[in-house]
Amino acid sequence: SILSVTEESERLAPLLLRAAGLAANAQTDALHVAVATVHGMEYLLTWNCTHIANAAIRRALERQCRFVGYEPPVICTPQELES
Protein backbone atom coordinates (compact mmCIF):
# COMPACT_ATOMS: atom_id res chain seq x y z
CA SER A 1 0.00 0.00 0.00
CA ILE A 2 1.00 3.62 -0.43
CA LEU A 3 1.86 5.54 2.73
CA SER A 4 0.31 8.94 3.18
CA VAL A 5 2.10 12.12 4.17
CA THR A 6 0.55 12.93 7.53
CA GLU A 7 0.76 16.06 9.66
CA GLU A 8 3.03 14.10 12.00
CA SER A 9 5.44 13.25 9.20
CA GLU A 10 5.40 16.86 7.99
CA ARG A 11 6.38 17.98 11.51
CA LEU A 12 9.11 15.34 11.81
CA ALA A 13 10.77 16.00 8.44
CA PRO A 14 12.30 19.41 9.25
CA LEU A 15 13.56 18.04 12.59
CA LEU A 16 15.32 15.25 10.71
CA LEU A 17 16.72 17.69 8.18
CA ARG A 18 18.28 19.81 10.95
CA ALA A 19 19.43 16.85 13.07
CA ALA A 20 21.32 15.34 10.15
CA GLY A 21 22.74 18.69 9.04
CA LEU A 22 21.21 18.32 5.60
CA ALA A 23 20.76 21.18 3.15
CA ALA A 24 17.31 22.46 2.26
CA ASN A 25 17.44 20.60 -1.06
CA ALA A 26 17.16 17.33 0.92
CA GLN A 27 13.63 18.15 2.19
CA THR A 28 12.06 15.37 0.15
CA ASP A 29 14.58 12.87 1.49
CA ALA A 30 13.82 13.90 5.09
CA LEU A 31 10.11 13.57 4.38
CA HIS A 32 10.70 10.09 2.95
CA VAL A 33 12.30 9.03 6.24
CA ALA A 34 9.62 10.79 8.29
CA VAL A 35 6.75 9.06 6.47
CA ALA A 36 8.33 5.63 6.91
CA THR A 37 8.99 6.37 10.57
CA VAL A 38 5.54 7.72 11.43
CA HIS A 39 3.88 4.75 9.72
CA GLY A 40 6.02 2.34 11.72
CA MET A 41 7.79 0.71 8.81
CA GLU A 42 10.36 -1.89 9.80
CA TYR A 43 12.69 -1.13 6.88
CA LEU A 44 13.32 1.79 4.55
CA LEU A 45 15.16 0.63 1.44
CA THR A 46 16.84 3.29 -0.62
CA TRP A 47 19.66 3.79 -3.09
CA ASN A 48 20.04 7.37 -1.81
CA CYS A 49 23.41 7.06 -0.09
CA THR A 50 23.94 10.82 -0.07
CA HIS A 51 21.08 11.86 2.21
CA ILE A 52 19.55 8.70 3.67
CA ALA A 53 21.56 5.45 3.60
CA ASN A 54 24.74 7.12 4.80
CA ALA A 55 26.29 5.85 8.04
CA ALA A 56 26.80 9.26 9.68
CA ILE A 57 23.47 10.68 8.56
CA ARG A 58 21.59 7.49 9.40
CA ARG A 59 22.71 7.68 13.05
CA ALA A 60 21.57 11.30 13.33
CA LEU A 61 18.20 10.45 11.79
CA GLU A 62 17.73 7.51 14.16
CA ARG A 63 18.64 9.59 17.23
CA GLN A 64 16.17 12.32 16.28
CA CYS A 65 13.36 9.85 15.62
CA ARG A 66 13.88 8.26 19.03
CA PHE A 67 14.19 11.66 20.72
CA VAL A 68 10.68 12.60 19.57
CA GLY A 69 9.22 9.20 20.45
CA TYR A 70 9.38 7.14 17.27
CA GLU A 71 11.28 3.96 16.54
CA PRO A 72 12.99 4.54 13.19
CA PRO A 73 13.01 1.96 10.42
CA VAL A 74 16.21 0.15 9.55
CA ILE A 75 17.60 2.30 6.75
CA CYS A 76 19.63 0.40 4.17
CA THR A 77 20.15 -0.23 0.50
CA PRO A 78 18.44 -3.24 -1.07
CA GLN A 79 21.88 -4.79 -1.43
CA GLU A 80 22.56 -4.43 2.32
CA LEU A 81 19.24 -6.09 3.12
CA GLU A 82 20.23 -9.13 1.04
CA SER A 83 23.43 -9.61 3.04
Secondary structure, DSSP 8 states (H G I E B T S, - for coil): ------HHHHHHHHHHHHHTT--GGGHHHHHHHHHHHHTT-SEEE-S-TTTTS-HHHHHHHHHHHHHTT----EEE-HHHHH-
